């Protein structure tokens, strides 16, 4: 078989090389495990991975034997996946990023893990996230700081920090994150990846630790749009244990995301530029993002799209302020999750907070601690839910009124920050303004794509946001953008 190169390997390439005998699943799994050992635990010390699956090689051998016998397990046969440690994995340590769960081993899988394994995928490793996904940063009490593979002094973004850094650094073939307010798209932006938040409810949350149940959704984080589409074809669908997925029964769930891929999709498309989401050009860290995103928009236009620039969502800032639920529901959702969890080491969030069993740099922990036990008795909760509905309607109106396929803007208004500032308190959440809340708090789908790199070699992401259930259209537009730009570039480290 000779030397193999798994850097930037795609699912399609992997399967082609399995079929022609140039690769085996076992060889690829071993290579990824070796890269984790060399670059994550040693060398660059990315610190993206919390737990390696010791059964991965044995499962790889089984899948190789099945293929020799003429059996293909499924569309993800042998694909090594990095899974954010927010998802339960049966028999494999699951920490949710919290030192309180440092030794916890679930007796069941999250629904998405079952779907991955049923499709033939191998859970290669679990990845770092801030405690219970409570932050846009890359550190946790159980795992410490995940470094950005493009600049080891900078943050990888959160909360799907480990998946973002790990897939960018080729520690796995594809990855799974989770997005409540931007936790897939922020690390995708910081790590030169494609990451998607689907219309809320298309992918099951069963077996995932919650943060805001009204907004939570798992999703794919990949190096290519083709890989992302292949994951979506496996993940999207109804789950009787998650009532939010009932939205899938009103729409066709048989339409393939892979079939939606279209390198010509930008021709004739109308993309609205949400210009008031760009940062003010008063600092290098903002100017570098604006220039990179503007260059990406020029590429979109060159590929045949019409840019409608600028477009505004009336009262955008007010809608964002009115629709935030974090301070109301997070404690309720976590406590309900602990109550359902078999052999949970804690019964409530209060136990964790009182014991100080969390990373003290996470601002959102205090917000959770101050939240009510039951937000539904508070009229503000219902008002904010109603405002989310109004926000979604306003976005739909803006898209329809301007005859737009999608809105475009930077995921984050600034370059990836140096993480030391988070730990010293010099840098707060307000210093890293993100636009990802727009999709999260309206329930709309959005996809983050590489916009390119700053002059200093830092990745920047551009986001496309569409109307509810326009997920396949967004994937089509992203595939055309990727074909026209090819802005994915692996990090350079030994």
C-alpha angles and dihedrals in degrees: 000000000000124000116343128204115210096174109125092356113168129208092248093050091046093053093045090054092046090054095048092047097245092118140027126204090239093054092050094046090050091050092052091047089051091052090050090052094046101040107021104038095027137010107032090010093216090173092206097134124070101176133014118212105242090196094057096096093048091051090048090055090051092052092048090052091049091052092050087053090052098258123129111197095210146298091306096045107170095347110154109224131195109215125198108245089241089087122079115241118193112241092359123100112263116188105168083219091289128123086215087069097038092125100031118131115182125220093217142039129244110252092251091054090053089051093050093049093044087055090054100260123144119225097227100178146337118247137220125265135164112272108297089346089288099152151032091244135094104239137088140181092247100041109024123213124351110209127221108249091216093056117008092206091061136079121259093215127246168328092340088044101142094046091049096049093039097052092042089053093046095246089138137011099244135356145218123218135166128232127204101148101355105316094139098038100045095057090040088055093047093045104043095250140131111247130171137203106198126209103291109269100026092103124044121248095195109134094016120115106246133226105170108003091197090061109024119119134158118223148163129283113191146155093238137033090233091059090047091053092050091053092048091053087060100039104044117087149085120305116189088209093060114054092194088071089067085093087076091065091064092055135049108271092179095074108105122232088209089057089052092062108114125168090198096051095108092060106104093001119136115220120188116213110219092210097176089066091066115098122248112268094240099112137040092239089060099037091054090056095046093049092048094048092046089053089052090050089053088055090051090052092047089054090062106272125131112232115214101201123210113018122171134202104215113244092001096158092048092049091051091051093046097048102051112119102173096103092050111042112024096088092046092051096046094047091050089049093051090050091056095043115104112237093355111184089221134039099205145010088249090068091056093045095046091049092049089234096155140078105278092214093068108102094192093063089074090050091054092047091054094048121110121258090234116021093182091080089061117085089211090068093058092043091054091048089052090049090053088057090049090048091053090049091050091053091047090050092050091051093046096043092052093037090237130167092202146342119245130206142133115287090219126018095219139045119265105289126232103262096221089077091062092054095047093046092241089115124051136179090267090061091062104053114195132192096203093099089075093074096033097053094043098044092238124142120249136177127205117213133181109271092185136260135301120239086266092057098254119144121244126193132214120204130213115200124192141180119281112290093015088113096121092048090053090051090050092051091047092051091053091047091050092049091051098045112023090198097160111115126171119234117258114234133129 
